[in-house]
Structures are given as structure tokens and as C-alpha cells.
């Protein structure tokens, strides 16, 4: 994935996350909030047919209010489906529609369409409840990382991928290694030599299988996990059978009882701690560099306004944003220049007095992350989202307002 594609992916994930947070807050009176997950291979005409059938069956709902709300939601969904041809976008489509409680006994009709989620939707789902079904999307957004998986003993081996939380078995091999009991007529020495040759050949076959799968993706690979009984996995790794670049990406070796496809799932379970450490390690490295520049160098910026100014100048190499940042930017027209307020998303837009004493006019109010990412994209700056699951990541949010940057050069701002 190119740097530009990665940034577009980060932006899309953030936009989805923001919509999901809104959807989670919505409640309906009774089972009247409709969610539909449409996989990419599902024909739109089939979905329209299903929605039409549900609309007809909703006439049997006893409560008049619930019946009306469900049918209105289904009508809204049908209206949105008209915008699509034979199939949905590449990764599918999710539609949420329903009458949500807006306070004071009133309801408000909401319809949200999310196109092309980060991962392909696996199956068609129709869900009608008092809350929208967001969990499948949340799992997709939590998906991070691409890892290679190898499980082997002296009888068989399997290799595959861990893509986010999804295990994908890809290739398998069976060995011709003879058992430990030799046949009659063979000398013990000759038998032992043949057996070692067969083990060596099998390890080479497994390595070739792994190299073919992983080497072309080594630039995207976040690590390699190897599992199996001792001493098999140790012999395999210590024997330098793998391509040298893959050998350097091995995160760990783990005891796994099975080496068929199920062993790949066992390997992921066994490596849970290593995977969590690897993911947060990237964030830790970014924050270590930021603090180093903050204390010993002169290429760090933090806080909304200094970081914004550096972004506009094009001096920011990497923009660091806290995953927990929930702020808006209000842009004010002060005649000869723009001025800004950085406020909590739930706050009302404040009045602002310009530095020249004049009255400020609100120009726009925008989500802070989207505002800063737009400038970053225009200036060729990479955006990094930093977890709060470790001390320095939490400090980015609590001590630096959730916004910082590592500079290309010192600006004095």
C-alpha cells in the first residue's frame, strides 16, 4: 500500500468511526431501527426484493407507531438503493435507517449509508431492533496489521495470513519424513541420515512455500509468527531456511499442539500478547521520537495552533493525532485574517473577539481531525493516529491536547 493509499484508508476509517459513535448513541422506541449489511456480490435487485418483503410483513406489527416507523425506514432504504446499479461498491454497503428518540417524546428519522467499508462484508444481514447493529463494522475498524503465520511439525505444515482479526489459511504441505522406527535391514546410521535428509528437505519445502507467499508482501508485513512443537519450530528457525528478510520479521515462536489449519488459529491465540505489543510498538516509537525532539532537539510541535501553523508552512513530517481526540475547529473571519477556536465537540460555538478588537464572524465549524488531515494531505504530511493504551500515548491526549507533530526542520513556531 502506498503512503497516499494508507492516508486515504486512515481517513476513511476515521470517518466510519465517527458515524459509528453517533449510531451507537441512537435509540428507538421498540424494534424500529433497521440495519442492512450488503456484501459486494449481492445484487441490488435482490436486496430491494428483500426490503419490499419486509415492508409487507411489517404491516402485521401491532403497534401503529412502530409499524409506521419500520415501514418509513424501509421506504427510505429503498430510495437509497436506487442510486446503485447491479451491485454495491467493491467492499459492499451498510445502510442504517430508523426513527430515533430526539427527546420530549419526539422522534427523528435518520438514514445513514456507509459505502465501501475497510474490509469486504462477508454476508447479507437484515437486522431490526431498538439499536442499530454496528458491531460488525466495529470489528473491521479494529482490524490492524498484516501478519504471516507458519505452523509446522515433521509431518505437516500450514501457512497463511492474519489480516486484522481474520485468519486466512493459504497453503499446506505434508512431509515424507519416515517415522522413528526403522525397517528391517537398514543400518541405524543410514536410517538416521536418510531421516535427517528428509527433515531438511521438508523444512526447505515449507520455507519455499512461506517465501513465495510472504516475500512479495514483505513491505506491508507487520511480522511473522511461527508455531509448532519443540524442537521442530526451533530447528526450522535456527536453520535459516526462511528468506533473510523474513527471518528478521519473526516476532516470536510459540508452542502449538496442532499443525493443520486449526493450528493457525491456535498460533494467533498463543501470540496475543506479542501481537498487542507489536501494534502499540509503532505508536511508542513515534512518541519516543517526539519526546526526544521535544527535550533534546528542535523539531517538535504540539497544541492545535502551533501545529496548524507548522502544517500550513509544510514543515511537519508526521502529524500525531490521539485516537481519543474529539474536538472541533471553529474558523472565524477577522477581516484581514482567520482566527481559530479549538473546542470540545459537544460545546456550542463560542463568540470570539478578534485580536484587532473587531467582531468575529463564524466562517465554518469542522471536526478537528478532518480539518488537520486535509491540510496534512495537501502538504504531503503523513498522519499517525496514536493509541492511549500506553503512558506517552495518554500524555499526547492529556498534556498536549491530542495534537502534535514531528517537523522536517525547525521553524521556531
N, C-alpha and C positions, 0 to 999 in steps of 0.2 A: 504494500500500500504506500503510495506517495505521501509526502508530508501534507500536500494540499488535500488529498482524499481523507487523510487522518483528521485534519481540522474540520472538514465538512461533516465527517462522521461524529466528531465530538459535539459540533453544533447541533446536529440532528438529535443526538442522544439527549442533549440538554433540553432542547425544545420539547421532546417527548416527555422528559422527566417533569417539566413544568406543567404540562397538560395533565399528566397522571396525578400530580399533587392536587390540582384543582378537582379532578374527578373523584378522588378519594374523600374529599370534603362534602360531596353532594349526597343528599339522602332523599329518598322518595317515600311517600305515604303508601305503604303496601308494595306489592311486587309490580312496579310500573317503570323501572329503569331498564332499558333494553341494550344489550351489548352483543355485537356480532363480529366474530373473527373470521376473515375470509382468506384462505390460502391462495397462493398465486396461480394454482392450476384449477381453481374452481370457477366455472363460467358464471358471469354476472347474471345471465338469464335464469340459471338455477337458483341463485340467491334471491332474485326477485320473486320467483315462484314460491320459495320457502316463506318469504316475508308476507306474500299475499295470503298463503295458507294460514299463517299465524294471525294475520289481521282478521280473517274469517272466524277462526277459533276463539279469538278474544271477545267475540260477541256473546260468548257464554259466561263471561265474568259477571258475577252477581252485583258487585259494587259499580254503580253507574260512573262514579268519578274515576275509579281505577280503569274501568273498561274504556272510557273516553281517552284517558291519558295514554294507555298502552296503544290504542289504535292511532292516536295522533303521532306517537313516537314512531310507529311502523310506517305511517304515511310519510313522515319526514325522512326516514331511512330510504324508502323507495324513491323519493325525489332526489336524494343524493346519488343513488346508484345510477341514475340516468346519465350522469357525467362520464361514465365509464363504458368502454366498448365491450369486447367479448370477454376479456379477462381483467383482473385488477392489476395494479403495478407489480413490479418484479418480486418484491417480498410479501405482497399481499396487502390487506386493508383491514382496518378496525374501525367500526362505527359505534358510537355511544349516543343514545337518544332517550330522553325522558323528561317528565315534569318533576323538577326538584323543588324542595321546600325553600321558599325565599323569605320566610318569617311572617308572623302575623296571620297565619292560616292561609297565606297565598302560595301559589306555585308559579314556576317559570319554566318554560320549555327550553331545553338545551340540547343541541346536536353537535357532536364533535367528530370529525373524520381524521384519522391518522393514516397517512399513506406511507407505504414502503418502510416498515419498521426495521430496526437494525439487523434482525435475523428473520429468515422466512417463517411465516406462520405455518405450522405443521398440519393443522386440521380445522375443519369448519366447526364453529361453535356458535350456538344461539343461546343467550342467557337472559332471563328476565327475573329481576329481584329488586329488593329495596335499595341496593347499592350497585354501582357499575362494577363489572368484572375487570380488574386491572392487573391481577397477579401474573398472568402470562407475559404481559408487556414488562412488568417489573423485573421478572426473571431475565428477559432479554437485555434490559438495560444494565443489569448487574453483571452480565456476561463480560468478562475481560480476559484477554490473553489467548495465546495460541501455543499449546504445548505438545511436544511429541511424546508418545507412550510406547514403551517396549516391555513386554513380559516374555520371559523365556526360562525353560529348563533344558535338559539334554534330550527331551523327547519332542518338544514343540515350541513354537514361538508365535506371538501375535504383535503386530504394530498398528498404531492408529493415532488419532488426534484427540486432544481435549480442546474444544473450541468453546470458550466460556465455561459453561457447566455441562456441555453436551459432549459425551464420549462417542467418537466415530471409529469403530474398528475398520481397518482397511485391508491389511494383508496378513496371511498366516503361512507357516511352514512347518513341516514335520521332518524329524531327523531320521537318519539311518544308523544312528549310534546303537551298536549291539548292547544287550544287557550285560550285567557284571559277570554272569556265569558263562564261561567259555564252553564251546562244543568240544567233544572228544577228539583227540588227535591234534589239537592245536597246542603249541607250547605257550606257557603263561606269558613269556616275554613277547612273543609275536602277537598274541591276543591283545596284550596291553598296548602295544604300538599301534595296531590297527584301530583300537578303540579311541586312542588319543587323536589319531588322524581323522577319524570320523567326527569327533567332537570339534576339532579345529575347522573342518570343512563346514560343519553346521553353523558354527559361530560366524564364519565368513559369509555364509548364505544369509543369515539374519542381518548382519551388518550391511550387506549389499541391498537387502530389502529396505532397511531403515534409511540408508544413504539415498536411495532412489526417491524415497518419499519426502525426507526432511531437508536434504541439502538444497533443492531448488527454493525452499521456503525459509532458508536459514536467516535471511534478513528480517523476516517477520516473526520468527520463532522466539518465544519468551523463555524457553528452557526445555530440557529433555528429562523425562522420568524413566528410570529403569527398575523393573521389579522381577522377582523370582526367588527361588530358594537359594540359600547359601550351599555350596560355593559358586553356583552357576553364574549369577549376575556379577560376582566379583571377578571370576575368570574372564568373563566377556569384556568387562570394562578395563581390567588390568592388562588384557592382551592387546589393547589398542586396535581393536577390529574396526571401530567406527571411524568415519572421516574426522580428521583432526579438529575441524571447526565445530562439529557436533560434540566431540569429546569435551570441548571447552564449555559447552552449554548444558552439561549434565548437572541438574540441580541436586540430585541425590539418588541413592539406590535403596530399595525398600523390600522387605520380606513379604512375598505374596505367595499364597498356597497354590493358586490355580494359574495356569498359563494359557488357557483357552481365552475366548473373547471375554468371559466373565472376569478374568484376571485383570483386564484393562480397567474395569470399574473398581476392582479391589485396589489396584495401584493408585487410582485417584483418591480413594478414601484414605489410604495409608499416607499419602503425600499431602494431606490437607494443610498441615502446618507449614510445610515448605512452600506450597503454592501461595498461601496468605502472605508469608514473608517476602516472597519474590515480587508480589504485586505491590506491596506497600514500600518495598525497597526502592523502586523507581522514584516514588514521591519523596522518600527520605533523601535520596541523592540530590534531587532538585533543591530541597530545603537546606541541605548541608552547604551546597554551593552558594545559596542566597545568604546564609548567615556568615559564611566565610567572607563574601564580598562586603557584607554589612559592617563587619568588625575590622577586617584587615585590608580590604580593597576599597574601590570607589565605584563599583559597577552594580549597585543595588538601588532599587527604588521601592517605595511602599506607600500605602494610602491611596485613596482614589485620585486626588487632584495631581500630585506629583507623577503618579504612574500614567495618568491620562496625558499629561504634558509630554512625558517621555515617549509615549506611544505615538502621539501626533508628530513628534520630531523624527520618528523612525529609529530611535536609539535602543528600543527594547528588543533583545534577542528572544527571551522567553517570558511570556505573561503568565504569572502564577495566580490562579483563582481558587479559592476554597470551595470544595464541593458543597459546603453548607451556606454559601453566600446567598442571601435572599434580600437583595436591595434593589431600589430603583434609582435612576438618574433623572433629575429634572433639569432641563436646559432652559435658561432664561435669556431673553433678548434684552441686552442693556445698551442698545443703540450702536455704539462703536465696537462692541464685542459681546461674546456669550459668557455667561456665568452659570455655575452649577451648584446643585444641592444633591448630596448622596444620602438617601433616606431609606428607612425600613419600608418594605413593600406594603405593609398594612397601614402606613401613615397616610393621612390626607396630604395633598400637595401644599407645601407651606408658602406663605408670602415671602418675598425676597427683596431686599433693598440692594440696589446696585452699588458697587464700590464708589461710583461717582456721585452717589446720593440720589440718583434718579429712581423712578419707579420701574420695576422689572415686569416684563410680560412673559408669561409661560409660553415657550416655543414648542416643547414636547416633553413627555414623560415616558421613559423606556426602561425595560429590565436592564439592570446594570451589566450583567454578564453578556447579554446580546450587544449592548452598546459598546463595551470594551472589545469584544471579539470582532466586531465589524471593523473597528479601527485597526486591530491587530492584523486581520486578513488583508486589509488594504496596504499595510506597511511590510508585509512578509514576515510578521512576527508569529512564532509558534505559541499556542495556548496550551498550558498544562493545568489540569484540574487536580488539586491536592486534597487527599483524604484527611479527615480529622482524627483518624484512628491511631495516631502516634503524637508524641508531645509537640514536636516542632510544627506538625500539620495543624494541630489545635491552636498553636500560637499564631499561625498565619491568620486564622479567623478571629481570635480573641484580642490579639495585641496589634495587628496590622490592618484590621478592617476587612480581611478576606481578599485583599488585592495587593499584589507586589510584582516585581519584575527583576530579571537579571539583564543588565544592559550590555550592549555591544561595545560601548565606550562611555567614559564618564561625561556627564553633562552639567553637573553642579545643581541640577533641579531636585 
